[in-house]
Amino acid sequence: MLTMGDIIRDGHPSLRKVAAEVSMPPSEEDKQILSSLLEYVINSQNPEISAQYGLRPGIGLAAPQINVLKRMIAVHLMDETGTLYSYALFNPKIISHSVEKS
């Protein structure tokens, strides 16, 4: 299980580097890393688990944030209608964006 100690801090040089594409099919190691990212995000939103392990709540975590320079991201969030979205993605691409600010 990932912990807060696994997350690198702002200013770390790896956060300014371009992450490498994950080759397909992904290796077992890459699958495990992606699974760990999603597990962390889900656990961080559970008040009991986050308190027990000292996790900072979040809705998403990318592999470079744990110093793995590969294109992987996990997202776990609920929209305003209560629909739960939980994704673990290899090689995600932004194809459009909203001009609306959060």
VEXMITI-396344 format. One record per atom (N, C-alpha, C, CB): residue in one letter; x, y, z. Coordinates in nm, 4 decimals, always signed. Glycine has a CB too. Layout:
N
REC; kolti; x; y; z
REC; a; X; Y; Z
...
***
This chain:
102
REC; kolti; x; y; z
REC; m; +0.0838; -0.1185; +0.0000
REC; m; +0.0000; +0.0000; +0.0000
REC; m; +0.0880; +0.1244; +0.0000
REC; m; -0.0951; +0.0000; +0.1215
REC; l; +0.0541; +0.2201; -0.0864
REC; l; +0.1263; +0.3466; -0.0889
REC; l; +0.0945; +0.4271; +0.0363
REC; l; +0.0910; +0.4271; -0.2153
REC; t; +0.1922; +0.5053; +0.0820
REC; t; +0.1727; +0.5938; +0.1958
REC; t; +0.2108; +0.7355; +0.1548
REC; t; +0.2562; +0.5469; +0.3184
REC; m; +0.1874; +0.8303; +0.2425
REC; m; +0.2259; +0.9684; +0.2155
REC; m; +0.3760; +0.9787; +0.1909
REC; m; +0.1848; +1.0595; +0.3319
REC; g; +0.4548; +0.8921; +0.2527
REC; g; +0.5991; +0.8926; +0.2339
REC; g; +0.6415; +0.8566; +0.0923
REC; g; +0.6624; +0.7980; +0.3302
REC; d; +0.5526; +0.7919; +0.0174
REC; d; +0.5829; +0.7546; -0.1211
REC; d; +0.5606; +0.8690; -0.2188
REC; d; +0.4987; +0.6362; -0.1623
REC; i; +0.4876; +0.9707; -0.1770
REC; i; +0.4553; +1.0832; -0.2640
REC; i; +0.5658; +1.1880; -0.2541
REC; i; +0.3175; +1.1447; -0.2267
REC; i; +0.6220; +1.2230; -0.3694
REC; i; +0.7299; +1.3224; -0.3700
REC; i; +0.6701; +1.4623; -0.3584
REC; i; +0.8164; +1.3103; -0.4991
REC; r; +0.7485; +1.5538; -0.3089
REC; r; +0.7004; +1.6893; -0.2799
REC; r; +0.7200; +1.7836; -0.3979
REC; r; +0.7717; +1.7450; -0.1578
REC; d; +0.6420; +1.8904; -0.3972
REC; d; +0.6539; +1.9951; -0.4975
REC; d; +0.7984; +2.0445; -0.5009
REC; d; +0.5557; +2.1120; -0.4679
REC; g; +0.8499; +2.0630; -0.6194
REC; g; +0.9885; +2.1056; -0.6357
REC; g; +1.0830; +1.9904; -0.6684
REC; g; +1.0352; +2.1747; -0.5108
REC; h; +1.0368; +1.8668; -0.6522
REC; h; +1.1205; +1.7503; -0.6856
REC; h; +1.1451; +1.7527; -0.8368
REC; h; +1.0517; +1.6139; -0.6406
REC; p; +1.2692; +1.7303; -0.8819
REC; p; +1.3008; +1.7385; -1.0256
REC; p; +1.2191; +1.6438; -1.1142
REC; p; +1.4464; +1.7097; -1.0459
REC; s; +1.1785; +1.5301; -1.0635
REC; s; +1.1008; +1.4351; -1.1448
REC; s; +0.9674; +1.4930; -1.1893
REC; s; +1.0767; +1.3068; -1.0670
REC; l; +0.9132; +1.5861; -1.1131
REC; l; +0.7829; +1.6432; -1.1469
REC; l; +0.7891; +1.7367; -1.2670
REC; l; +0.7270; +1.7175; -1.0281
REC; r; +0.9092; +1.7731; -1.3093
REC; r; +0.9267; +1.8602; -1.4265
REC; r; +0.9669; +1.7826; -1.5512
REC; r; +1.0313; +1.9664; -1.3973
REC; k; +0.9832; +1.6519; -1.5388
REC; k; +1.0246; +1.5695; -1.6519
REC; k; +0.9026; +1.5141; -1.7253
REC; k; +1.1152; +1.4545; -1.6045
REC; v; +0.9218; +1.4799; -1.8520
REC; v; +0.8160; +1.4198; -1.9316
REC; v; +0.8109; +1.2700; -1.9010
REC; v; +0.8388; +1.4455; -2.0840
REC; a; +0.6923; +1.2229; -1.8670
REC; a; +0.6748; +1.0810; -1.8355
REC; a; +0.6750; +0.9983; -1.9638
REC; a; +0.5435; +1.0583; -1.7570
REC; a; +0.7281; +0.8783; -1.9542
REC; a; +0.7359; +0.7876; -2.0690
REC; a; +0.6030; +0.7159; -2.0906
REC; a; +0.8487; +0.6849; -2.0490
REC; e; +0.5747; +0.6858; -2.2150
REC; e; +0.4559; +0.6082; -2.2472
REC; e; +0.4737; +0.4657; -2.1959
REC; e; +0.4286; +0.6089; -2.3999
REC; v; +0.3660; +0.4068; -2.1469
REC; v; +0.3681; +0.2680; -2.1012
REC; v; +0.3483; +0.1790; -2.2231
REC; v; +0.2577; +0.2412; -1.9921
REC; s; +0.4374; +0.0830; -2.2422
REC; s; +0.4231; -0.0067; -2.3572
REC; s; +0.3074; -0.1032; -2.3318
REC; s; +0.5554; -0.0852; -2.3839
REC; m; +0.2382; -0.1362; -2.4411
REC; m; +0.1232; -0.2262; -2.4337
REC; m; +0.1592; -0.3606; -2.4934
REC; m; +0.0014; -0.1663; -2.5061
REC; p; +0.1182; -0.4693; -2.4357
REC; p; +0.0439; -0.4777; -2.3105
REC; p; +0.1336; -0.4388; -2.1923
REC; p; -0.0127; -0.6200; -2.2909
REC; p; +0.0737; -0.3836; -2.0864
REC; p; +0.1551; -0.3409; -1.9722
REC; p; +0.2142; -0.4601; -1.8979
REC; p; +0.0716; -0.2562; -1.8763
REC; s; +0.3291; -0.4364; -1.8379
REC; s; +0.3943; -0.5410; -1.7582
REC; s; +0.3167; -0.5607; -1.6277
REC; s; +0.5436; -0.5043; -1.7287
REC; e; +0.3435; -0.6700; -1.5617
REC; e; +0.2806; -0.6961; -1.4319
REC; e; +0.3190; -0.5869; -1.3320
REC; e; +0.3219; -0.8357; -1.3781
REC; e; +0.4432; -0.5399; -1.3404
REC; e; +0.4877; -0.4319; -1.2511
REC; e; +0.4074; -0.3046; -1.2763
REC; e; +0.6385; -0.4043; -1.2703
REC; d; +0.3859; -0.2700; -1.4029
REC; d; +0.3073; -0.1506; -1.4354
REC; d; +0.1628; -0.1665; -1.3888
REC; d; +0.3114; -0.1230; -1.5868
REC; k; +0.1062; -0.2843; -1.4048
REC; k; -0.0300; -0.3097; -1.3567
REC; k; -0.0378; -0.2916; -1.2057
REC; k; -0.0757; -0.4516; -1.3955
REC; q; +0.0637; -0.3399; -1.1343
REC; q; +0.0654; -0.3283; -0.9879
REC; q; +0.0791; -0.1824; -0.9448
REC; q; +0.1805; -0.4119; -0.9286
REC; i; +0.1628; -0.1067; -1.0137
REC; i; +0.1783; +0.0357; -0.9808
REC; i; +0.0453; +0.1078; -0.9996
REC; i; +0.2885; +0.1013; -1.0689
REC; l; -0.0219; +0.0833; -1.1120
REC; l; -0.1493; +0.1490; -1.1393
REC; l; -0.2548; +0.1082; -1.0362
REC; l; -0.1976; +0.1151; -1.2812
REC; s; -0.2564; -0.0168; -1.0010
REC; s; -0.3492; -0.0647; -0.8987
REC; s; -0.3229; +0.0042; -0.7641
REC; s; -0.3374; -0.2178; -0.8833
REC; s; -0.1959; +0.0226; -0.7306
REC; s; -0.1585; +0.0899; -0.6054
REC; s; -0.2011; +0.2369; -0.6059
REC; s; -0.0069; +0.0797; -0.5827
REC; l; -0.1914; +0.3024; -0.7220
REC; l; -0.2357; +0.4417; -0.7326
REC; l; -0.3852; +0.4521; -0.7032
REC; l; -0.2045; +0.4984; -0.8731
REC; l; -0.4638; +0.3632; -0.7634
REC; l; -0.6080; +0.3672; -0.7425
REC; l; -0.6423; +0.3317; -0.5976
REC; l; -0.6791; +0.2709; -0.8395
REC; e; -0.5753; +0.2327; -0.5436
REC; e; -0.5993; +0.1938; -0.4040
REC; e; -0.5714; +0.3112; -0.3101
REC; e; -0.5111; +0.0724; -0.3654
REC; y; -0.4633; +0.3852; -0.3356
REC; y; -0.4293; +0.4994; -0.2517
REC; y; -0.5408; +0.6038; -0.2562
REC; y; -0.2957; +0.5615; -0.2964
REC; v; -0.5862; +0.6393; -0.3774
REC; v; -0.6871; +0.7438; -0.3916
REC; v; -0.8176; +0.7022; -0.3221
REC; v; -0.7128; +0.7739; -0.5412
REC; i; -0.8588; +0.5778; -0.3399
REC; i; -0.9814; +0.5293; -0.2750
REC; i; -0.9646; +0.5325; -0.1233
REC; i; -1.0159; +0.3852; -0.3226
REC; n; -0.8520; +0.4809; -0.0731
REC; n; -0.8271; +0.4793; +0.0708
REC; n; -0.8165; +0.6190; +0.1290
REC; n; -0.7011; +0.4025; +0.1006
REC; s; -0.7631; +0.7131; +0.0514
REC; s; -0.7457; +0.8491; +0.1021
REC; s; -0.8798; +0.9180; +0.1265
REC; s; -0.6623; +0.9311; +0.0044
REC; q; -0.9847; +0.8705; +0.0610
REC; q; -1.1172; +0.9298; +0.0774
REC; q; -1.1982; +0.8642; +0.1883
REC; q; -1.1932; +0.9210; -0.0519
REC; n; -1.1464; +0.7565; +0.2454
REC; n; -1.2126; +0.6887; +0.3563
REC; n; -1.1591; +0.7480; +0.4864
REC; n; -1.1894; +0.5334; +0.3507
REC; p; -1.2426; +0.8175; +0.5646
REC; p; -1.1932; +0.8857; +0.6846
REC; p; -1.1188; +0.7952; +0.7831
REC; p; -1.3077; +0.9498; +0.7551
REC; e; -1.1671; +0.6732; +0.8023
REC; e; -1.1016; +0.5822; +0.8969
REC; e; -0.9644; +0.5377; +0.8470
REC; e; -1.1896; +0.4599; +0.9219
REC; i; -0.9581; +0.4966; +0.7212
REC; i; -0.8311; +0.4492; +0.6650
REC; i; -0.7320; +0.5640; +0.6519
REC; i; -0.8537; +0.3831; +0.5277
REC; s; -0.7786; +0.6805; +0.6054
REC; s; -0.6862; +0.7936; +0.5894
REC; s; -0.6300; +0.8388; +0.7240
REC; s; -0.7571; +0.9110; +0.5202
REC; a; -0.7120; +0.8341; +0.8293
REC; a; -0.6627; +0.8701; +0.9629
REC; a; -0.5641; +0.7651; +1.0141
REC; a; -0.7805; +0.8853; +1.0620
REC; q; -0.5949; +0.6400; +0.9915
REC; q; -0.5086; +0.5307; +1.0389
REC; q; -0.3704; +0.5351; +0.9746
REC; q; -0.5741; +0.3958; +1.0104
REC; y; -0.3644; +0.5666; +0.8451
REC; y; -0.2372; +0.5658; +0.7733
REC; y; -0.1817; +0.7053; +0.7444
REC; y; -0.2535; +0.4916; +0.6446
REC; g; -0.2499; +0.8087; +0.7908
REC; g; -0.2014; +0.9452; +0.7697
REC; g; -0.2018; +0.9865; +0.6241
REC; g; -0.0629; +0.9593; +0.8244
REC; l; -0.3071; +0.9501; +0.5513
REC; l; -0.3171; +0.9823; +0.4094
REC; l; -0.3854; +1.1168; +0.3911
REC; l; -0.3935; +0.8725; +0.3336
REC; r; -0.3369; +1.1946; +0.2974
REC; r; -0.4016; +1.3211; +0.2633
REC; r; -0.5070; +1.2928; +0.1561
REC; r; -0.2967; +1.4277; +0.2136
REC; p; -0.6329; +1.3295; +0.1800
REC; p; -0.7379; +1.2988; +0.0830
REC; p; -0.7108; +1.3603; -0.0540
REC; p; -0.8715; +1.3472; +0.1349
REC; g; -0.7463; +1.2860; -0.1560
REC; g; -0.7297; +1.3332; -0.2930
REC; g; -0.8246; +1.2605; -0.3855
REC; g; -0.5854; +1.3146; -0.3398
REC; i; -0.8410; +1.3146; -0.5072
REC; i; -0.9276; +1.2496; -0.6056
REC; i; -0.8473; +1.1855; -0.7183
REC; i; -1.0262; +1.3502; -0.6635
REC; g; -0.7192; +1.2159; -0.7257
REC; g; -0.6377; +1.1596; -0.8323
REC; g; -0.4915; +1.1550; -0.7937
REC; g; -0.6550; +1.2393; -0.9595
REC; l; -0.4197; +1.0624; -0.8542
REC; l; -0.2766; +1.0478; -0.8301
REC; l; -0.2131; +0.9934; -0.9575
REC; l; -0.2480; +0.9538; -0.7076
REC; a; -0.1040; +1.0556; -0.9996
REC; a; -0.0320; +1.0129; -1.1196
REC; a; +0.1001; +0.9487; -1.0803
REC; a; -0.0077; +1.1324; -1.2149
REC; a; +0.1476; +0.8582; -1.1632
REC; a; +0.2718; +0.7861; -1.1341
REC; a; +0.3908; +0.8788; -1.1075
REC; a; +0.3049; +0.6943; -1.2490
REC; p; +0.4084; +0.9893; -1.1817
REC; p; +0.5217; +1.0768; -1.1508
REC; p; +0.5189; +1.1324; -1.0078
REC; p; +0.5247; +1.1914; -1.2487
REC; q; +0.4007; +1.1382; -0.9460
REC; q; +0.3916; +1.1859; -0.8086
REC; q; +0.4499; +1.0876; -0.7080
REC; q; +0.2482; +1.2141; -0.7739
REC; i; +0.4714; +0.9632; -0.7523
REC; i; +0.5399; +0.8659; -0.6665
REC; i; +0.6776; +0.8325; -0.7251
REC; i; +0.4543; +0.7365; -0.6508
REC; n; +0.7266; +0.9244; -0.8081
REC; n; +0.8602; +0.9149; -0.8689
REC; n; +0.8736; +0.7985; -0.9669
REC; n; +0.9647; +0.9009; -0.7606
REC; v; +0.7646; +0.7659; -1.0343
REC; v; +0.7641; +0.6672; -1.1422
REC; v; +0.7322; +0.7455; -1.2688
REC; v; +0.6591; +0.5491; -1.1164
REC; l; +0.8304; +0.7636; -1.3548
REC; l; +0.8137; +0.8501; -1.4710
REC; l; +0.7492; +0.7772; -1.5887
REC; l; +0.9477; +0.9064; -1.5129
REC; k; +0.6258; +0.7335; -1.5667
REC; k; +0.5459; +0.6669; -1.6688
REC; k; +0.4078; +0.7300; -1.6705
REC; k; +0.5371; +0.5136; -1.6431
REC; r; +0.3412; +0.7238; -1.7849
REC; r; +0.2093; +0.7842; -1.8020
REC; r; +0.1007; +0.6923; -1.7457
REC; r; +0.1825; +0.8142; -1.9510
REC; m; +0.0723; +0.7131; -1.6182
REC; m; -0.0328; +0.6386; -1.5495
REC; m; -0.1020; +0.7338; -1.4538
REC; m; +0.0246; +0.5140; -1.4739
REC; i; -0.2335; +0.7211; -1.4423
REC; i; -0.3090; +0.8042; -1.3501
REC; i; -0.4294; +0.7266; -1.2975
REC; i; -0.3539; +0.9349; -1.4186
REC; a; -0.4620; +0.7523; -1.1720
REC; a; -0.5817; +0.6947; -1.1109
REC; a; -0.6678; +0.8096; -1.0609
REC; a; -0.5454; +0.5956; -0.9941
REC; v; -0.7983; +0.8000; -1.0856
REC; v; -0.8937; +0.9030; -1.0449
REC; v; -1.0136; +0.8345; -0.9807
REC; v; -0.9380; +0.9912; -1.1664
REC; h; -1.0594; +0.8913; -0.8683
REC; h; -1.1761; +0.8372; -0.7975
REC; h; -1.2536; +0.9560; -0.7422
REC; h; -1.1339; +0.7367; -0.6820
REC; l; -1.3700; +0.9839; -0.8042
REC; l; -1.4475; +1.0995; -0.7591
REC; l; -1.5953; +1.0805; -0.7869
REC; l; -1.3978; +1.2269; -0.8267
REC; m; -1.6767; +1.1611; -0.7179
REC; m; -1.8199; +1.1603; -0.7361
REC; m; -1.8606; +1.2968; -0.7910
REC; m; -1.8941; +1.1274; -0.6026
REC; d; -1.9451; +1.2954; -0.8933
REC; d; -1.9896; +1.4230; -0.9485
REC; d; -2.1074; +1.4775; -0.8687
REC; d; -2.0280; +1.4075; -1.0964
REC; e; -2.1594; +1.5911; -0.9128
REC; e; -2.2656; +1.6589; -0.8384
REC; e; -2.3962; +1.5806; -0.8350
REC; e; -2.2907; +1.7943; -0.8979
REC; t; -2.4117; +1.4815; -0.9233
REC; t; -2.5334; +1.3992; -0.9228
REC; t; -2.5171; +1.2726; -0.8390
REC; t; -2.5716; +1.3614; -1.0654
REC; g; -2.3974; +1.2514; -0.7839
REC; g; -2.3726; +1.1324; -0.7035
REC; g; -2.3191; +1.0147; -0.7817
REC; g; -2.4969; +1.0920; -0.6357
REC; t; -2.2887; +1.0353; -0.9098
REC; t; -2.2313; +0.9283; -0.9915
REC; t; -2.0828; +0.9144; -0.9593
REC; t; -2.2522; +0.9564; -1.1431
REC; l; -2.0416; +0.7923; -0.9278
REC; l; -1.9026; +0.7648; -0.8928
REC; l; -1.8227; +0.7308; -1.0183
REC; l; -1.8939; +0.6497; -0.7904
REC; y; -1.7087; +0.7950; -1.0330
REC; y; -1.6163; +0.7670; -1.1431
REC; y; -1.4860; +0.7171; -1.0814
REC; y; -1.5922; +0.8948; -1.2334
REC; s; -1.4434; +0.6012; -1.1233
REC; s; -1.3203; +0.5431; -1.0736
REC; s; -1.2436; +0.4875; -1.1928
REC; s; -1.3485; +0.4323; -0.9670
REC; y; -1.1306; +0.5512; -1.2237
REC; y; -1.0537; +0.5144; -1.3416
REC; y; -0.9076; +0.4895; -1.3047
REC; y; -1.0638; +0.6239; -1.4487
REC; a; -0.8492; +0.3923; -1.3691
REC; a; -0.7053; +0.3676; -1.3618
REC; a; -0.6603; +0.3580; -1.5077
REC; a; -0.6692; +0.2345; -1.2774
REC; l; -0.5797; +0.4546; -1.5527
REC; l; -0.5501; +0.4677; -1.6949
REC; l; -0.4012; +0.4604; -1.7259
REC; l; -0.6053; +0.5971; -1.7462
REC; f; -0.3687; +0.3856; -1.8305
REC; f; -0.2359; +0.3883; -1.8891
REC; f; -0.2398; +0.4865; -2.0052
REC; f; -0.1901; +0.2455; -1.9357
REC; n; -0.1364; +0.5662; -2.0214
REC; n; -0.1198; +0.6569; -2.1345
REC; n; -0.2413; +0.7465; -2.1613
REC; n; -0.0895; +0.5772; -2.2572
REC; p; -0.2924; +0.8146; -2.0568
REC; p; -0.4071; +0.9031; -2.0808
REC; p; -0.3670; +1.0225; -2.1663
REC; p; -0.4665; +0.9517; -1.9476
REC; k; -0.4635; +1.0750; -2.2410
REC; k; -0.4402; +1.1942; -2.3244
REC; k; -0.5551; +1.2904; -2.3016
REC; k; -0.4275; +1.1572; -2.4769
REC; i; -0.5216; +1.4172; -2.2866
REC; i; -0.6236; +1.5205; -2.2765
REC; i; -0.6641; +1.5562; -2.4190
REC; i; -0.5717; +1.6470; -2.1969
REC; i; -0.7919; +1.5367; -2.4502
REC; i; -0.8381; +1.5659; -2.5859
REC; i; -0.9206; +1.6945; -2.5909
REC; i; -0.9205; +1.4491; -2.6397
REC; s; -0.9660; +1.7411; -2.4762
REC; s; -1.0340; +1.8696; -2.4678
REC; s; -1.0319; +1.9135; -2.3222
REC; s; -1.1808; +1.8611; -2.5228
REC; h; -1.0630; +2.0371; -2.3003
REC; h; -1.0684; +2.0881; -2.1640
REC; h; -1.1757; +2.1946; -2.1542
REC; h; -0.9319; +2.1444; -2.1205
REC; s; -1.2175; +2.2198; -2.0327
REC; s; -1.3206; +2.3187; -2.0066
REC; s; -1.2544; +2.4525; -1.9740
REC; s; -1.4134; +2.2729; -1.8908
REC; v; -1.3172; +2.5592; -2.0138
REC; v; -1.2669; +2.6917; -1.9778
REC; v; -1.3186; +2.7315; -1.8398
REC; v; -1.3086; +2.7968; -2.0836
REC; e; -1.4127; +2.6528; -1.7859
REC; e; -1.4682; +2.6797; -1.6534
REC; e; -1.3624; +2.6534; -1.5466
REC; e; -1.5940; +2.5929; -1.6278
REC; k; -1.3490; +2.7448; -1.4542
REC; k; -1.2527; +2.7301; -1.3449
REC; k; -1.3222; +2.6671; -1.2251
REC; k; -1.1902; +2.8672; -1.3063
REC; s; -1.2497; +2.5864; -1.1502
REC; s; -1.3090; +2.5251; -1.0313
REC; s; -1.2924; +2.6157; -0.9117
REC; s; -1.2462; +2.3883; -1.0030
***
